Amino acid sequence: MTRNDEGNLARATPRRLRGKDSASEELARLLGTDDTDACANAIQKCLLAGYDCERPDNRMPTFAFRVHQFISRGDSAYASIEETKGRHITIRGQQFVPGDRSRILLPLGFCRECGQEYYLVERYRESDDGPLRYRGRELSDRGDDDSSTAGFLYLNHDNPWPDEQDDKFFESIPEDWIEPGRDGKVKVKRDRRKMLPKSVSADKLGVETPDGKRMHFVVAPFRFCLNCDVAYAGRQSDYGKLATLASGGRSTATTTLCLSTIRWLREDGTLPVHARKVLSFTDNRQDASLQAGHFNDFIEMGLLRSGLYNAALAAGPDGLEHSELTQRVFDILKLDPEQYASNPEAKFAARKRTDSALKNVLGYRLYRDLQRGWRITSPNLEQCGLLEIRYEAMDDIAKADELWQKHHPALATASPEER
């Protein structure tokens, strides 16, 4: 507290505990000491003592203080044009490596399927007869004019992109990019050739030179990953294919932080049960409604996925067939009728119809959640490696040679593994 101009007590401006112009620094100055850590510890003990001292009338703390922590969103990751072990990596956007103006920094995007990093760049010339150069760009930026080309730089020493059009090359590009040639050999379709990765060499300043680091440049939009071969069709935004550190949604981040805080409070156990909660403030109804809906959706998704995971886990190595999946998940969830029934007291046939309706909804929601591409910040259980989906009798069908004799020679003569 502090005194205002009229001499009355008023709320003081909040101050940090440690650091420059902090409360511990002022206390050290008043006491004539240089030990600011001891002053900070003394302030903490005083605050905790006031909190532990309960009022006799309502058993609430005499001095209930609040500590505010501000968490800002992350920025993009930036790296120099070098091999993984030697590159400089930072999350602070800047043009050059700190203290070294001979090495530029470029933003990174990461494949949502395998995590492979790509430099997000624009390819341009400063003059008509100047060398080609690279500069950083935003993931959504496709270039403003014809003077530059938006794209990606791929640098992976462990899994380099093949320059020769060999078997590995044709296995790595999307299948719909390939067609048979007149000589019977496969070739890349004419309209797809300009989209193929182009071998380039650039120095640490992002200037193309024969002596530079060998990489591959891919024109935007992002069509397939050069590391894991996942391919995309249509005009899907690059946001759904590549991730940056700053691409996480604000609602998702808020939900995750709040749930982590509540889990920690419950596991810690030092606070009373009624105090293990999070109070959120917002300045308008629209944001409050959006976040409340996101909380509900997130909890529902987590409940559904936990039911599916535990049902598959309980089934053992044999797994679950489609016909029994919904019933097993229903049994694992053990939901109280008050959570899903308009008439929780229903019995006999009415209860059976109510449970049947819930199972139908569960079946739809389970498979809807396993669809890829629509939950960008929350990949499904299969994408996270927690679930594996197989096709029934696939191995037996692949081994049955009589089923394949009338089909394409590539399938008729293939081994069961290739089929």
C-alpha positions, 0 to 999 in steps of 0.5 A, spaced: 500 500 500 501 507 499 499 514 501 495 518 495 495 525 495 490 526 500 494 522 505 489 516 504 491 508 503 491 506 496 493 500 492 501 501 490 503 500 483 505 492 482 513 491 482 517 485 481 520 481 487 527 481 483 531 485 478 532 492 476 527 497 480 524 491 484 522 491 491 528 487 494 533 492 491 529 498 494 529 494 501 536 493 500 537 500 499 533 502 505 537 497 509 544 499 506 546 493 504 548 490 497 545 483 499 538 483 494 537 476 495 537 476 502 532 482 502 528 478 496 527 472 501 525 476 507 520 479 503 517 472 501 517 470 508 513 476 510 508 475 504 507 467 506 507 469 513 501 473 512 498 468 508 499 463 513 495 467 518 488 466 518 482 470 520 478 468 526 472 470 523 472 466 516 478 462 516 481 466 510 488 468 510 489 475 513 494 477 507 492 474 501 497 476 496 497 475 488 503 473 484 502 474 476 506 471 471 506 473 464 507 468 458 508 471 451 507 466 445 513 464 442 517 467 435 519 463 429 526 459 430 532 462 426 538 458 424 544 459 420 545 456 413 550 450 415 550 443 417 546 441 424 552 441 428 555 447 426 549 452 425 547 457 430 539 457 432 535 462 436 528 464 437 530 472 437 529 474 430 534 478 427 538 478 420 545 476 422 548 471 427 550 475 433 557 478 433 558 475 426 555 479 420 558 474 415 552 469 417 545 470 416 539 467 419 533 464 416 526 462 419 525 455 420 518 451 418 517 444 420 514 438 417 508 436 421 509 429 419 516 428 421 519 434 424 524 435 418 526 443 418 526 447 412 528 454 411 523 459 409 526 463 404 525 468 398 529 467 392 531 474 388 536 478 385 538 485 387 540 487 380 539 484 373 546 481 372 547 480 380 547 473 383 541 469 386 540 470 393 536 468 399 532 472 404 527 470 410 520 470 409 513 468 413 510 462 412 504 465 409 508 470 404 508 467 397 512 473 394 509 480 392 511 481 385 515 477 379 522 479 382 522 474 387 520 466 388 517 464 395 520 457 397 523 452 401 531 450 402 532 443 404 538 441 408 539 434 410 546 430 410 543 424 413 537 423 408 539 428 402 535 429 396 537 424 390 539 428 384 539 422 379 532 420 377 533 413 380 529 408 384 529 412 390 527 418 386 521 415 384 519 412 390 520 419 394 515 423 389 508 423 389 505 417 385 500 422 381 507 426 378 509 420 375 507 417 368 509 411 363 514 414 357 514 411 350 520 407 352 516 403 357 520 407 363 516 411 368 518 419 368 515 425 371 509 429 368 511 435 364 507 440 368 510 437 374 517 438 372 518 445 374 515 443 381 521 438 383 527 440 388 532 444 384 539 443 387 543 449 389 549 452 393 549 458 397 554 461 402 553 463 409 550 470 407 545 466 402 548 468 396 548 462 390 555 460 389 559 454 386 563 453 393 557 454 397 553 449 401 549 444 397 542 444 398 535 443 394 530 449 393 523 447 392 518 452 390 512 454 394 506 452 396 509 446 400 507 439 396 511 434 399 516 432 404 523 431 402 524 427 408 518 423 409 515 423 402 508 425 405 504 428 399 499 434 399 493 435 394 489 441 392 490 448 395 491 446 402 494 452 406 502 451 408 500 452 415 497 445 415 503 442 412 508 446 416 509 448 423 513 454 426 514 455 433 509 461 433 503 457 429 500 455 435 493 457 437 492 462 442 486 458 445 490 451 445 496 455 448 491 457 454 487 451 455 494 447 455 497 452 460 491 452 465 490 444 464 497 443 466 497 448 472 491 444 475 494 438 474 500 440 478 496 443 483 492 437 484 499 433 484 502 437 489 497 437 494 500 443 499 494 447 497 487 446 500 482 443 495 478 449 494 484 453 492 486 448 487 483 452 481 485 457 476 481 464 475 481 467 468 479 474 466 478 476 459 476 483 457 470 481 452 464 476 452 466 474 445 473 471 447 470 468 454 465 464 449 471 462 445 475 460 450 470 456 454 468 452 448 475 451 446 475 448 454 469 444 452 472 441 446 479 439 448 476 436 454 471 432 450 477 430 445 481 428 451 476 423 454 474 420 447 481 419 446 483 416 452 477 411 452 479 409 445 487 408 447 485 404 453 480 400 450 485 398 445 490 397 450 486 392 454 485 388 447 492 386 447 496 384 441 490 382 437 487 389 437 479 391 436 475 390 430 470 395 427 464 391 430 466 391 437 470 398 437 464 402 440 462 397 445 469 397 448 470 404 448 463 405 451 465 400 457 471 403 458 468 410 459 463 408 464 459 415 463 454 417 468 447 417 465 447 424 467 452 426 463 449 424 456 442 422 457 436 427 457 432 422 462 438 419 467 432 415 470 430 411 464 430 404 465 429 398 461 428 399 453 428 406 454 435 406 457 437 401 452 435 406 446 439 411 450 445 407 451 445 405 443 444 413 441 450 414 445 454 408 442 452 411 435 455 418 437 461 415 439 462 411 433 462 417 429 466 421 433 471 416 434 472 415 426 471 423 425 477 424 430 482 419 427 481 423 420 487 427 418 488 434 417 483 438 421 486 438 428 492 441 426 495 443 433 492 436 436 494 430 431 490 424 432 492 418 436 495 414 430 499 420 428 502 421 435 504 413 434 499 411 440 495 407 435 496 403 429 490 401 424 490 395 420 486 392 414 483 386 416 486 380 412 490 384 408 496 379 409 492 373 406 489 377 400 496 379 398 499 372 399 493 370 394 496 369 387 490 367 384 486 374 386 492 378 382 493 374 375 488 378 371 490 385 374 496 389 372 503 385 371 506 389 376 501 387 381 501 380 378 508 379 379 509 382 385 511 379 392 506 379 397 510 385 401 510 389 395 502 388 394 
